[in-house]
């Protein structure tokens, strides 16, 4: 099936819908840095890559926008690995993926190292110094979950809650992989034959960079923007279990013989290699037994950006190399010149036949109001 072109200059144009944020000092940062979103009934969860917060908005009664913004700080639910800065601020988590599954909202940081950006006003010596500086931030190395309960008709994040219908009185608790160094995903990957060499490379240089999260049953899928290996994109598959306190730990995925997620031995993660025409994964969305993959350049480039469908992804019980009919291009998305880079996708609340798309570096036309951003709505082909 050929991709469907969605372009402001073509025959079909994506309509837009506003997402309105509370009028406060942090609004601009939230609107300019949206990187992940998830529909939840008539509600929409969002996260940005420059904050430590998760946002919730609600589709208005008339369906003309998302309103009633509420912000939740991850630090209110989990102890962040990095200490606060001298001014009391927290280093960003760089949340790049969120998903609602059962009684939890899941989120993942990029796990990426960063290289300083060179700006036009920097002199040569200053530019060289910035390009040589690579930094790490443990807050970015979190893969966590926070309980969700219904309060006054809206899904609400809480530190803990009784597990529904649990005869033993079990509780839902906020927890994460990455709160302690020994439990970080990067430790498990450092000796990996495919990915280990990329852990010290910054994200925009084809280094490790997680930019998508989907939870299907007990399996967690993480899409990698980088590295892309000789044109092959990577999706990691994990299973997590309880550790000490609020720690989550990697659990075996099965016996390694294709007999399912029985937990009896087997690898602690799987790697799936996908032919996405040389693009990396920018977001993942579970869609039945399939995964929808938002794909774009690994490097800091404008495009192309495309949505693919990985058919039957949930049935894979071993690491797989995915080509041919298992990967279907669905949509080509418009990309700006120096702006408007599609960054996150979700099913549109109230209309599962459409996708909602938010953008990194949004174009000025999306900012009609300081406390508002326009997201695109595009039709989703079911193939």
C-alpha positions in Angstrom: 0.0 0.0 0.0 1.5 3.4 -0.9 1.7 6.1 1.7 -1.0 8.7 1.8 0.4 12.3 1.5 -1.0 14.7 4.0 0.2 18.2 2.9 -1.0 21.7 3.1 -0.2 22.0 -0.6 -1.8 18.7 -1.6 -5.4 17.5 -2.2 -5.9 16.6 1.5 -5.1 18.8 4.4 -4.8 17.9 8.0 -7.2 19.8 10.2 -6.0 21.2 13.5 -7.3 21.2 17.1 -6.1 23.5 19.9 -4.6 22.2 23.1 -5.0 24.9 25.8 -2.8 25.2 28.9 -3.2 27.0 32.1 -2.1 30.6 32.2 1.0 30.4 34.3 4.8 30.9 33.9 5.5 27.4 32.7 3.0 27.4 29.8 5.3 28.4 27.0 7.8 25.6 27.9 5.1 23.0 27.9 3.6 24.0 24.6 6.9 24.4 22.8 8.3 21.0 23.9 5.5 18.5 23.6 7.0 15.1 22.9 4.5 12.4 23.9 0.7 12.0 24.2 -1.9 9.4 25.0 -5.7 9.5 24.6 -7.6 8.3 27.7 -11.4 8.4 27.1 -12.2 12.1 26.5 -8.9 13.0 28.2 -5.4 13.5 26.8 -2.2 12.9 28.6 0.9 14.8 27.4 4.5 15.2 28.3 7.4 17.4 27.2 11.1 16.9 26.8 12.1 19.9 28.9 10.2 19.3 32.1 9.6 16.8 34.9 5.8 17.0 34.6 3.0 15.1 33.0 0.0 17.1 31.7 -3.7 16.2 31.5 -6.3 18.0 29.3 -9.9 17.2 28.5 -11.8 17.4 25.2 -14.3 20.2 25.5 -18.0 19.4 25.4 -18.2 20.9 21.9 -15.2 18.9 20.8 -13.4 22.0 19.5 -10.3 21.8 21.7 -8.6 20.3 24.7 -9.0 22.3 27.9 -9.0 22.0 31.7 -5.2 21.6 32.0 -3.8 19.9 35.1 -0.1 19.4 35.6 1.4 16.5 37.7 5.1 16.6 38.8 6.8 13.2 38.6 8.8 14.3 41.6 5.6 14.2 43.7 5.4 10.4 43.1 9.0 9.2 42.6 12.4 10.3 44.0 14.3 11.6 41.0 17.9 10.3 40.8 19.4 13.8 40.2 19.5 16.3 43.1 17.8 19.7 42.7 19.8 22.5 41.2 21.0 25.3 43.5 17.9 27.4 42.5 15.6 24.5 43.5 14.8 23.5 39.9 15.0 19.9 38.8 16.9 18.6 35.8 14.5 17.5 33.0 13.4 13.9 32.6 13.2 14.3 28.8 10.0 12.3 28.7 9.7 10.9 25.1 6.9 8.3 25.5 3.8 7.7 27.6 1.1 5.1 27.6 -2.0 4.3 29.8 -2.3 0.6 30.5 -4.7 -0.8 33.1 -4.4 1.1 36.3 -1.1 2.8 35.5 0.3 5.6 33.3 3.7 4.7 32.0 6.4 7.1 30.9 10.0 6.8 29.6 12.9 9.2 29.5 15.2 9.4 26.4 18.1 7.7 28.3 20.2 9.9 26.0 23.5 11.8 26.5 23.5 15.3 25.0 26.0 17.5 23.2 25.8 21.3 23.5 24.1 23.2 20.7 26.1 25.7 18.7 24.2 28.9 18.0 24.9 31.5 15.3 26.3 34.1 17.7 29.0 31.7 19.1 32.5 32.4 18.1 34.7 29.6 16.8 36.5 28.8 20.1 33.2 28.8 21.9 31.5 26.7 19.3 34.4 24.1 19.4 34.2 24.0 23.2 30.4 23.4 23.2 30.7 20.7 20.6 33.3 18.9 22.8 31.0 18.9 25.8 28.9 15.8 26.3 26.7 15.5 29.4 24.6 12.9 31.2 21.5 13.3 33.3 20.2 10.3 35.4 16.7 11.7 35.4 16.6 10.9 31.7 17.2 7.2 32.4 13.8 6.5 34.0 11.1 4.1 32.8 8.3 4.4 35.3 4.6 4.0 36.1 2.2 6.0 38.3 -1.2 4.8 39.5 -4.3 6.3 37.9 -7.6 6.5 39.7 -10.9 8.2 38.8 -11.5 11.4 40.8 -14.6 13.5 39.9 -14.8 11.7 36.6 -11.2 12.3 35.5 -8.2 10.0 35.5 -5.9 11.3 38.1 -2.3 10.4 39.1 -1.8 9.3 42.7 1.2 7.9 44.7 -0.6 4.8 45.6 -4.1 3.2 45.6 -5.8 0.0 46.5 -5.6 -2.5 43.6 -9.1 -3.0 42.2 -10.7 -6.3 43.2 -7.6 -7.5 45.1 -8.6 -10.0 47.8 -5.1 -9.7 49.4 -5.4 -5.9 49.8 -2.5 -5.3 47.3 -1.7 -1.7 46.4 -0.9 0.1 43.2 2.3 2.0 43.7 4.4 4.4 41.7 7.7 2.8 40.8 10.5 3.0 38.1 13.4 1.3 36.5 16.3 3.7 36.8 15.9 5.1 40.3 19.2 3.5 41.3 22.2 3.0 39.0 22.2 -0.8 39.4 18.7 -1.0 37.9 19.1 1.2 34.9 18.4 -0.1 31.4 21.7 1.3 30.2 23.6 -1.1 32.5 21.9 -4.1 30.8 22.7 -2.7 27.4 26.3 -1.7 27.9 27.7 -5.0 26.7 25.1 -5.6 24.0 26.7 -6.5 20.7 24.5 -4.1 18.7 23.8 -1.2 21.1 26.6 -1.1 23.7 28.9 1.0 21.6 26.3 3.7 21.2 25.6 4.4 24.9 28.3 7.1 25.2 27.3 8.8 21.9 24.9 11.8 22.2 21.4 11.3 20.9 21.6 13.6 17.9 24.8 11.9 16.8 23.1 8.5 16.3 23.6 7.6 20.0 21.1 5.7 22.1 17.8 7.7 22.2 14.5 6.3 23.3 11.5 8.1 21.8 8.5 5.8 22.0 6.7 3.7 24.5 3.9 1.2 24.2 2.6 -1.3 26.8 0.9 -4.5 25.6 0.0 -6.8 28.5 3.2 -7.4 30.4 5.4 -6.4 27.5 6.9 -2.9 27.1 8.0 -1.7 23.7 10.6 1.1 23.5 11.2 2.7 20.1 14.8 4.0 19.5 15.3 7.1 17.4 18.9 6.0 17.5 21.0 4.2 16.9 19.9 3.2 13.4 22.2 0.4 12.3 22.9 0.4 8.5 19.4 1.7 8.0 17.7 -0.7 10.5 15.6 0.9 13.2 15.4 -0.8 16.6 12.5 -1.5 19.0 13.4 -2.9 22.4 11.0 -5.3 24.2 11.1 -5.5 28.0 9.2 -7.0 31.0 9.4 -5.4 34.4 8.7 -6.7 37.9 8.7 -5.4 41.4 12.1 -4.8 43.1 12.9 -3.2 46.5 10.8 -0.2 47.5 9.9 1.8 44.4 12.4 0.1 42.2 11.4 -1.9 39.1 13.8 -4.5 37.7 14.1 -6.2 34.4 12.5 -9.6 34.4 13.1 -12.6 32.0 10.9 -12.5 29.0 10.5 -16.3 28.7 12.4 -19.5 28.2 13.9 -18.3 24.9 12.2 -21.1 23.0 9.2 -19.1 21.8 7.0 -20.3 24.6 5.7 -17.0 25.7 6.3 -14.6 28.6 6.4 -17.3 31.3 9.3 -15.6 33.2 11.2 -18.9 33.5 14.6 -17.7 32.3 15.3 -16.3 28.9 16.6 -12.8 27.9 15.9 -9.7 29.9 15.2 -7.8 26.7 14.6 -8.4 23.1 15.7 -6.4 20.1 13.6 -6.1 17.0 15.1 -4.6 13.8 12.7 -2.9 11.4 13.2 -1.7 7.9 11.8 1.9 8.1 13.6 3.1 5.1 16.6 4.4 7.1 14.5 6.3 9.6 14.5 6.0 13.4 11.4 5.6 15.7 10.0 8.8 17.1 6.9 7.4 18.8 5.0 4.1 19.2 1.3 3.5 19.5 -0.3 0.1 20.3 -3.2 -0.6 17.9 -4.7 -4.0 18.5 -2.0 -6.6 17.8 -0.1 -4.1 15.7 2.2 -1.2 16.6 2.0 2.1 14.8 5.5 3.7 14.5 6.1 7.3 13.9 9.5 7.4 12.1 11.8 10.2 11.3 15.5 11.1 11.0 17.9 10.1 13.7 20.0 13.2 13.1 18.8 16.8 13.6 17.1 17.1 10.1 13.7 18.2 8.9 12.5 15.0 7.4 11.0 12.8 6.0 8.5 11.7 8.7 6.3 8.8 8.1 3.9 6.5 10.0 4.3 2.7 9.6 2.3 -0.2 10.8 4.1 -3.2 12.2 1.6 -6.0 11.7 1.3 -8.6 14.4 3.9 -7.1 16.6 2.3 -8.4 19.7 2.7 -12.0 18.5 6.5 -11.9 18.3 8.0 -14.2 21.0 11.7 -13.9 19.9 13.8 -11.1 18.6 12.8 -10.6 14.9 14.0 -8.8 11.8 10.9 -7.1 10.3 10.6 -6.5 6.6 8.3 -6.9 3.6 4.6 -7.3 4.2 4.9 -7.1 8.1 5.8 -3.4 7.7 3.3 -1.2 6.0 3.8 2.6 5.3 0.6 4.3 6.2 1.1 8.1 6.1 3.7 10.7 5.1 3.4 13.6 7.4 4.2 17.2 6.4 7.4 18.7 7.9 8.5 22.3 8.1 11.8 23.9 7.1 13.6 24.3 10.5 10.3 23.7 12.4 7.2 21.6 12.7 8.8 18.1 13.2 6.1 15.5 14.1 7.1 14.2 17.5 4.2 12.3 19.0 1.0 10.5 18.0 -2.1 9.2 19.7 -5.6 8.1 18.7 -7.8 11.2 18.8 -10.1 11.1 21.9 -13.6 10.7 20.7 -12.5 9.5 17.2 -10.4 6.4 17.0 -10.3 6.6 13.2 -8.0 9.6 13.4 -4.6 10.4 14.8 -3.6 13.4 16.8 0.0 14.6 16.0 2.1 17.0 18.1 5.3 18.7 16.9 8.8 19.5 18.1 9.9 23.1 17.2 6.3 24.0 16.3 5.9 26.7 13.6 4.6 30.1 14.6 1.3 29.4 12.9 0.5 26.9 15.6 0.9 29.5 18.4 -2.2 31.8 18.0 -2.1 32.2 21.7 0.7 32.0 24.3 -1.2 29.3 26.2 -2.3 27.2 23.3 -0.8 25.0 20.6 -2.4 23.6 17.5 -2.1 19.9 16.9 -2.8 18.1 13.6 -5.6 15.6 13.2 -5.1 13.1 10.3 -7.2 10.2 9.2 -5.8 6.7 10.1 -6.1 4.0 7.4 -6.7 0.6 9.0 -5.2 -1.2 5.9 
